[in-house]
Amino acid sequence: MIGSSIFLSLQISWAQQTQKQLDKIIKKWAAPDEFPDHIILSATADPTQSIGVNWRTHANNTVGYLEIGIAGPGPEFRINTKAYPAKRTLINSAEASKDGFKSSFFEVQLNGLKPNTLYAYRVGNDNFKSEWHQFSTASNQSTPLSFLYVGDAQNYILELWSRVIRNAYKKAPNADFFIHAGDLIDTAHDESEWNEWFAAGGFIHSEIPAIAVPGNHEYRGLNANRPRDKPELSIQWDAQFGFPKNGPQELHKTCYYIDYPNLRVIALNSNRAIKLQAQWLKKVLEENNKKWTVVTFHHPIFSASTGRDNPELRKYWKPLFDQYNVDLALQGHDHSYARGAIFENPIVVNRSDQNKELMGPVYVVSVSGGKMYSVNESGWDKFGAVQEKNGERKQLFQHISIDGDQLIYRSFTATGELFDRFELLKQNGKNQYID
């Protein structure tokens, strides 16, 4: 018995030492060096003439700048580039995360760009620079546009989510922006998970502007040993994203709106200050003169999975969506798929009907990561909504295109098969829903 106890103790000790070595390797992998990494574009309030650019380096780098010029077919475009100094933020995640460390984050907000123009840019300092990346500003005319949308990446990010975002890019390499509907990672302040998210997307993050909202997993206590303390927004969020600051001051870079010539995208934070955001949202919708309106947030108005209801959102936000004819609500959180709407005359609606008239937006709940929940088969009937399509155990991405009076929505599996599709046709300010 004594020999068995000694052997068990040796096994435990060996396992602990092995885990420590693995943790050390992972932390080293997640940490920045002198070269810029985590380069990402963020959509700004007016994407026809501005964009946000963020990146990260070793904490010892105190100076950074961005070089940019109109892209050309050969290397000569570099002759006419301009340099812009970056704002530096030092982030120390050592206390908030068990794999934490110090990093320098840099941000440049570019304004005065030419609409509908392809730019090349790189970031860094005098000694260490990134490769040249390219992006296009939005047109200042009501031309066709398209965008991608995914729900929770969250789990198995580099292992499984990578194939989703990469296949989404293959399907729509010229998408105008990319919506991430919360729970980008699982543990709010975790450096290795954020590094997975950036590694999975690679250059896609640096060439298609992001629009992201925080999910509940972007909130956690600031002490890694007491994660259930007062939840705070991911310590990296503000420094690594360049989203607009046109929302409530209390919800800096987590509640905002973005205007394209024919589309307003409204990002909401479904974790905090729901009633306050309703007051802000009413004003933003009242003043909205765009043909199309899309809202995105994490927790669904109508949940797709069992035991995940959000009545406060229905009380304060849904009436505004209905009143101001919001077209599309893009959500996450439930780790399954559902799509449906409320109809003006639900008594005569059935699944074979065409040209159904809507009251409020089409609601979508989707998941892109590897964690899956089962669909609640009872649907949305008790809320007066019709669930037109649902699914489970599928990693999905969505491509939405807008051209004049028509919006086309398509959902694809991680392997590229079409999973769901519908159209909206806008006539006299009202949407006809073609399933």
N, C-alpha and C positions, 0 to 999 in steps of 0.2 A: 504493500500500500504506500509505503514511504517513497519507493522508487517511482510509482505511478504519479504521485503528487509532484515530485521533482520534475518528471518529464512534462507534466501539464504546465507547470510554471515556466519551464524552458520554452514550450510552445507559445504560451501567451507573451512571454518576453520577446521572442523572435517575431511574432506577429505585430507587436507594438513597434518594434524597431523598423520593421519593413514598412509599416504605415507611415512612420515618421519620415523615412527616406522618400516614399512616394509623395507625401505632402510637400516635401522640400523641392522635389523635381517639378511638381505641378505649379508651385508658387513661382519658381524660377521661370517656367514657361509662360506664366501669365504676366510677369513683370515686364515693363517697358525697358528699352535701352536707349541709346542716343538717337537712333533713327526713328522718325515719326511712324506711329501706328494708330490703329483705331480711327482712321480718317473717314469722316462721314459728312455728307451734305444734309442740311436741314432745310425744309421748305420755310419760306418767310411770308410775311403778310402780303407782299406783292411779288410773286415769283416771276413776273415779266421783267423786273429790273433789279432783283436782289436775291441773295442766297446766303445761308449760313454755312461756314466750314469749321469743323472742329477736329482736333487730333490730340495725341498723347505722346509724351517722351519720358525719359528718365528725369527724376526730380531735380538733378543737377543742372539741367538745361533751363535757363531763366529767360531766354529770348527766343522768339519764334516769329516767322513772317510767312506770308503767302505771296507767291508770284502768279500772275494771271495774264493771259492775252487771248485774243481771238485765234482759235485753232486754224491751222492751215494744213495743206497736203504734205508739206515737207518740214524739215527742222527749222526753217527760217522764221517761223512764227515767234521764236524765242527772242528775236531782236527787239520786238515791240511790246514786251511784257512790262508790267508794273508790279512793284512790291508793296504790300500792305502789312504794317505791324500787327501782331496778334496780342490779344489780351491773355495773360497767363493766370491760371488758378492752380495753386498747390493743393492737392488732395492727399490726405493721409487716412487711409482706410484700415490702418493696423488695429485699431481698437474695435472697429465695427465689423471686421471680418477676420476669420481665423487665417486667411491667406492674404491679409492686407499688407500694404506698403505705401510709400510716398510716390506720387507721380506729378509731373507737370502736365496740365491740360491747357490747350491753346484754342482760341476762338477768334475768327474774323467774320464780321458781318459786311458783306459786299453790297454796295448800293450803286445806282447809276449805271447798271449794265444795260446793254442793248437787248430789246426783246427778240425772241426767236433767233438766237445766235448761239453758235457752238463755241464754247470757251475751253481752253486748256489751262490747267493750274497745277502747281505743286506746292508743298509746304515743308517747313523745316527751319534751318538756320544756316549760317555761313559754312558750317562744317558738315552737316548731315541733312540731306534733302530727300524727299520722297520721289518716286517716279512721277511723270506727268499724267494727270487724270483729265477726263473731259466730261462736260455736262452742257446741256442746252437750257437757256432761259425759256420761259413760256412765251407764247405768242401774245401780243396785245390785242388780237382780233379774236372773234368767237369762232375759232377753228376747232376741228375735232381734237379731243384729248382722250387719254386713257390712263388708268392707274391700276396698281396691284394692291391687294389687301390680304392680310393673314391674321388669324387669331393666335393664341398663346404658343410661342416657341418653347419657352419655359424649361422643359425637361429633355435630356438626351440631345442637347442643342447641336453640338458639333457632330455627334454620332448620327442623328436622324434628321434634325431640322435642316441641315445643310443641303440635303437633296431637294427639299421643298423650295427654299429660296433660290437655288440655282436653276431648278426647272421653271420657276416663275419667271426668272430673267430670260431664259431661253424662249419662253412663250411670248414675252412682251419686252424685248430689250430696249425699246424706245418709250417705255412707260414714262409719264410725266412725273409721277411720284409713287411712293410706296407707303401704305398705311399699315402700322403695327398696332393692333387693338389690345395692348396691355399684356402683362406677364411675359415680357421679353426674356426674363430669366426667372429662376426659382427662388433665389435667396438674395434679397435686395442689394446688399453691399458686397457680394462675393466677387472678387477680382477674377477668379478663374472662369466663372460663368459668363461674366461680361466678355472676357477674352474669347470664350467659345462663340458667343453671339457675333462678335466682330470677325472671327476667323471663318465662321460658317458662311457669312455674307461676302467676305473678301472685298474685292473691288466694286461689287454691286453697291455697297454702302457709300462709296466715294463717287458714284456716277449717277445714281437715281436719288433725288431728294427724299428724305424720310419725313413722315408725319407719324408721331408715336404718342400714345397716352399711357400712363402708368396703370398697371393692374394691382391687385392686392399684394402680389408677391414683390412688387417694387417698394413695399413699405415693411419696415422691420426695425426693432430696437437698435440703437447705435452702439450697444455693447454686445460683442459676439457671445459673451458668456451669459448674457441675459436678453435673449432675442425677443422675449415677450414683453419687454418694457415698452414704453410709449413708441408706437411705430412711426418712423420717419422715412421720408422719401429717400430712395437710393442715393448714397453720398456722391455717386458719380454723375447722376442724371443732369443736373444743372450745368456741370462743366463739360459734358461730352455731347450735348445737343444744343443747337442754336435756334430753337423754336421762337416764334413771336412772343412779345411781352404785351399783347393787347387784351389779355384776360384779366380777371381779378388779381390784384397784387398778392393776395394770400396763396394763389395757386400758380405761381411763377413757372412758366414753361410747361405746365401740365394742363392748362385750359386756355385756348386761343382759337383764332380763326385765320384762314388763308383764302385769298380771293384770286381766282382765275377769271378771265373775261366773262365766262358763262357759267361759273361754278363757285359756290362758297363751301369750303370744307370747315366744319366746326369740330374741334377736339375738346372733349369734356373729361373731367376727372371724376369718375364714379366712386372714388374712395372717400371723398371729403366734401364738406360744405355744399351739399346737394341743393338746399334751398337758396343759398347765396348765388350759386351758378344759375339757378332758374331765373333770378332777377336779371343777371347779366345776359343770359340766353335770350330772354324776351326782347331786350333792346337790340341785340345782334340780329335777331330774326326780323324785327320790325324794320330795321334799316337796310335789310338785305334786298338788293335789286337784281340779283343773279337769277338766271332761268332755272338752274338746278342747285339743290342744297343737299349736302351729305353730312351726316353727323357720325362721329365715331367715339366710342367709349368702351370700357371693359365689361362691366356687369350688365347683363341683358335686361331689357324692359320685360320681355317674356322669356323665361329660362327654357333651355332645351333639355336639361337633365333634372333628375329628381332632387328635391330638397334644396333648391338654390334660388329661392324667390327674392325679388328686389322691389318690394312695394313702394319704397320711398321714391324710387326713380319714376315709377308709373304715376305717382301722385303729383310730382312737381315738374317732370320733364315731358311726359307723354302728351299732356294737354297742349303744350306749346308746339310740339311736333305736328299735332293735328291742326291747330289753329293757323299755323304759318306754312302748311303744305310742304313739310320736309319730305324729300323724295326717298332717302335711303338711310338706314341706321345700321352701322357695321360694328359688331360686338364680338366679345370673346368669352373667356372665363369658364364655360361649361364643358369644354373638352369633348364636344360632340357637335353635330351640325343640325341646324333648323333654319327654315326660311318660310316667311309667310307675311300676312298683312290683315288689316281690318278693312272690310268692304262697305261701301255706302248702302248696299242692299243685300246683306248676307243671306237672307232667306232664299233668294233665288240663285245663289252662287254654288256651283259644284266644280269639281276638279277639271271637268271637260269644258267649262265655259271659257270663252275668249273675250278679250277687250273688257275685263272687269274693272269697274271704277273704284278707286281707292279712297279711303279716309285716313290720311296720315301716311307715313313711310312704309316701304317694304323693310321688314326687320330680318337681319341675318345674324346668326351665331355660327362661328366657325373655329376650327382648331388646326394648327399646322405642326405642332410638336408631337412628341411620342407618348405623352400621357393621355389615356382615353377613359371617358365615362360612358355609361349607357344612356340612351335617349329615354326621356319620359314619354311613354306611348300615349298618355292622356292628351297630349297636344296642348293647344292654347284656347280651346273652346270656352273655358270658364272666364276668359278675359274678353270674349267677343271677337277673337282673332282666329283666322283660319291658317293652320300650318300646312303649307303646300308641299313641303319636302323636308325630310329629315334623314339622318344617317349617323352611323357611329363606327368607331375603329377605323377611321380614314384620316390620313394627313392631307390637308387641302390647302390650296391657294386660289384666290379669286382674281379675275381680270375684268375690269369694268371700263367700257368705252362710252363716250358721249359725243354725239354728232348732231348738232341742231336740236330738233325736237325728240330725238331718240336716244335712250340709254339701253345698252346691252350688257347684261351681267352673265358671266360664265364662271363656274367653279370647277376646278380640276383636281384630280388626285395627285399624289406625289409622283406617280408614274406617268402623268400626262393625259389620263383619260378624262373626258368631259363627264362631270358628275351631276351638274345642275345648270339650268339656264332659264332666264326670263328676260323680257323686254319691258321698258316703260315708254309709252308714247304720250308726249305732252300736247294737249289740245285745250286751248282757252284756259290755261293755268291749271288744268286738271290732268291727272295721270290715268291713262288706260294701261292695265296690267296684262301683259300677254304672256301666259305661262307655257 
